[in-house]
């Protein structure tokens, strides 16, 4: 499952990825305790303060057991770029390494994980809220106009991002700021780290059952009250933070437009769809070593992989 050739050793990190509800949080904390490691979050949903229940954010007690980085550093509604997250992750990983500890990069957002592990070259163009709002308005008035505009200046980018309005807007934003297509500014740099990449996996039926149960548990834990408090505090329901599943689906319920059962069904359905998206990304990564979490010896398999990795003096890439 690898496309790597031997190269001199780089600083070592362990990467744990997998779809929502697969069990990353509990496993990563147990691994952090076992290996004197610290966790670098690569799940975009955990960036935001005040969004705890719907994101299944590690509890204060869990965060006491293992130090976490890149959690609760944004207010809902604050913009953040991939480049900023990448820079913050590099800084956190290097800090952990400098203190002689093992970095555990953990998350379910493939874009962030790959940007860090593969050292993507990312245009250093900060988000432009005014331009984004203008482009969103134009797309609402004339659907398809933004893709047509991008096709004129970056045909390859238009082909890649067709159907994803958010990324089309980002591509136009970068072109507006730099005069260059985003596809010419992107790519992979030399790797910074020697990464063991582990994919946590469960059968689709089991994963859906865990997702459906968690949605109900989150409602019982106070997710409706959390969403209501965020809206009352002025959080824009159209913000990037509210794209997190469990939040945007509850807004119509809070407004009295749908029933609670309908809202829960939407949460569950959108989570199922997210899992399919995440798994599509993971399938594209030949470096991942899959662990089937339903197997009784799953933890032992992960321990064996990490132990062998940490004992290596060279790494294949």
N, C-alpha and C positions, 0 to 999 in steps of 0.2 A: 504494500500500500504506500510505497514511497517513491519519489522521483529524485532522491538526493544522492549526492556523491560526497565522499569524505573531504572535509575541510578542517583547518585548524579550529580548535575549540573556541567558542565564544562564551560570554557569560550565560549561565543556564537559567531558563525559566520553564515553568510548567503551565500549560494552557488546558483549561477544562471548559469545554463548550457543550452545548446541547439545547434542545428546544425547551420552551417554557414548561414548567411542572415536571421536568425529568428528574429533579433532585440535586441540582447543582449547589444550592446553598448549604444544605447539611453536609454534603460530601466535602465541599471546599473548606468548611470550618474544621471538620475532622482532620483533613489533610494538613491544614495550617498548624493545628496543634501537634500533629505527629512529626512534622518536618521543620518546626520553628520557622514557619513561613508567614508571609503577609499577603493579603488578597488585594489585587488591583481589579476593580470592577470594570467590565466592558459591556455592561447592559445599560443602554441609554435610559431606561425607565427609572433607574436608581439615582440619576443625577439630581433629581428635584426634591427640594425640601418640602415637607408637608404632604408628600405623596408616598404613603407608607403601606397602607393595607392593599390597595389595588396593584401595587408593584411587587408585593411579597418581599419587601425590603427586609434584610436581616434585622432582627429585633435588637434593642440596646444590649440585651443579655448576650446575644450571639456576637455582636460587635465587640463586646468585652472579651470574649473567648479568642477572637482573632482580629487583628487590626485590619481595617478596610480602608482603601484609598479610592478616590473618585466617587464618593457617595455624598449626597446632600451639599453640593457646591453651587447649585443654581436655585433661584426662585422660579416657580412656575411662570412661564411666559418669557423668561430670559432666553435669548437666542444663543446657540453654541454651534461652532463649526467642527467638522471632522478634524481639521488641522489642529484646532485648539485641544480637542480631546486626545489626539495623538501626542501632542507635545506634553500634556499633563501626564499621560500614561508613561511616556519615556522618562520623565522626571521622577515619577513615583517608583518605577522599576529600578532606575539607577540608584535612587536613595536606598531602597531595600537591599540591593546588591552591595552597596558601599558599607552597609551595617552588618554584612555577613549573613544575611537571611535569604531565604528562597522566595522569589516572587511567584505568586499564583495568579495568572491572568484568567479571570472567570467571567463568562457572560453568554448571553444568547443573541447578541446583536452581531451578526457575522461581519458587517462592514467595519465595525470598530476593531474586532479581533484581528481581521486580516490586515487592516491598515497598520496595526502595531507589529504583528509578527512578520509581515512581509515588507515593512518599512516603506509604505507607499509614499510616493512624491505627491503632495497635495498642494494645490494653489493656495497661497496664504492670502486669501481674500475674505475679509470678515463679512458676515451677513449684513445686507442692506435692507432693513425693514420697509423703508418707503418704496424702494424699487420692487420688492417682493409683493407688497400690497397692490401696487399698480399693475404688475403682471398678472396677479391673481384676478383682479377686476377685469382685465382685458380678456382673460380666458373664460370667465363666466359669461361675458357678453358675446364672445365669439369663440366657441369651443374649437380647439385645434389650431388657433392662430399662433400660439407659442411654439408648437412643434414645427409649424411651417417656417417661423422666423429662425428657429435654431437650425433647421435643415439648410437654410441659406448661408449660415456662417460656420456650421460644424456638422456636415452630413453624417459623419461617423457617430458623433454624440447624439444626433437625432435618432439614429438607428438603435443605439444602445438604450436610450432613455424613453423611447416611444411608449406611451401608456402610463408614464410616471410623471405627473405634472410637477411634483415637488423637485425632482431632479432636473427636469427641463428648465424650471425657474432658476435653479442653482447654476446650470450651465450658462444661461443667458446672463446671470449676475456676474459670473467670472469673466465672460466675454466683454461685458460692459466696463468692467474695472481694468482689464488687462489688454483688450484688443486681440486676444489670442483664444483659440478654441480650448475648452477645458481638456479635451482629449490629448492635446499636444503638451499640456502641462502636467499630466498625470503619468504614473508608471510606478515601477518598483525600484527601490534603491538597494544597496547592499544590506544584507541582514545585520541587525544590531545584536541579536540574541540567538542562542542555541536553544531552540524551543522543542519540548516534547508536547505534542498536541493530542489530547485525548477527547474523544467524542462520547458523551454519555447518551445511551440509546434505550428506548423502550418500544415495544410493539405499539402500533398506532391505536389499537383498541384500548389498551391499558392507559396510554397517555391521554386519550380523550376522556376516559373515566376519571383520571386524576384531575384534569382540567375542569371538568364539569363539577366535581365535588369541591374543588377549591373556589370556584365562583360562588357557590352557595355559602361556603365558610367565610368568604370575604364579606359578603352581605351581612351575615350574622355578626361579624367582627366590627361592623360599623363603617363599611365602605360608602354607604349612602350619605352618612353624616360627614365623612371626609370630603366627598365630592361637593356637598352643599356648602361646607365651610370654605372650600377653595373658591367656589363661585361667589360667595358672599364677600370674600376678600378681594374680589375684582379680577380673578384669573379669567382670561379670555378662553371660552370653550373651544375656540378655533386655534389656540396656540399649539406649538409643538408638544408641550408637556401633556396636553389633553388628548393627543393622539395615542397615548398609552391605553391599552385595552383595559376596560373596566371603568374608565372615566367618561370618554365621549359617549359610550353606550348608555350611561346612567343620566346624562343631561336631559334627554327627553322625558325620562321618568320624573326627575326632580321638577320639571316644568309642567308635569301633569298631562303629558301628551301620549304616553304609553303606560301599560301596566308593569308592575315589577316582574312578573313572569316573562313578559316580552323583553324587558331589559336584560334579564338573566340569560335568556335564550340568545340574545344578540352577543353578549359577552362570550358565551360558550362557542357560538358559531365563529366569531372573529378570532378566538384563540385557536380553534381548529385550523382555520385558514393560515394563521401566523405560523403554526407548526409546519405546515406544508412548505411555506416560504423558507423557513429556517432550514429544513431538511434539504431543500433544493440547493441552498448555499453550501451546506456541509458536504453534499455529494461531489461538489466541484473541487474539494480539497483532498488531494491524494495523500497528504501527510498525516491525516487524522487516523488514530488508532481507536477503533470502536470498542466500547465496553458495553455489554448488554446488562443493564442495571437490574433486570428481573432475575438474573442468575444468582444463586446463593453465594458464589465465590467472587462476585463483582468487585468488592472492596479489596480482596486479596489480589486479584488481577491488576488492579490499579496500583497497589503497593509494589508489586513485582516490577511493573513498568517503570515507576518512578525510581525505585531503588537501583535498577539496572542503569537507568539514564544518568543518575547522579554519580555513578561509579565510572562512567565513561570519561576518557580524556580527550576523545575526538567526537565529532558529530557529523552525521551524514546529512547533506542538504542537496 
